[in-house]
């Protein structure tokens, strides 16, 4: 009787078939996965900004004083101009003198740097540099922020502040200047 050793493993043909199947799955699956990552990143950045604005409004109501939120790159001073955007970070402070500017004597409540690493956040209207809530929870004016994925303009959200001061996240395609109060959801 012959003693045969049994060989374990893959043949070259089986390996080639497996590689073809894996490459087809990756070709089909990766584009939809990256689109999902971009969409989730944009939604997360918009919700984070919504949380910051809601917290500032809550602080203003709690303290019965003006509370401001401004874009910041260092966590201690407000940034102005087009070079700094809201995604670089923010600074929440008590506006003790009510001048809607952060002075050196006014304390910082909270700061976060950066606010978003994967999206660009730009303010529109009067919110280009700062938002101020008064002791009644009303914002300095109603306007909005646009949140766009850094690598694709297809993925975007809009954070809208209503005349009463309440912020919310909207679909940017449904927000126009005539229906900014209701987010165009109707």
Buried (B, 14 or more C-beta within 10 A) or exposed (E): EEEEEEEEEEEEEEEEEEEEEEEEEEEEEEEEEEBEEBBEBBBBBBBBBBEBBBBBBEBBBEEEBBBBBBBBBEEEBBBEEEEBBBBBBBBBBBBEEEEBBBEEEBEBBBBBEBBBEBBBBBBBEBBBBBBBBBBEBBBBEBBBBBBBBBEEEEBBBBBBBBEEBBBBBBEBEEBEEEBBBBBBEE
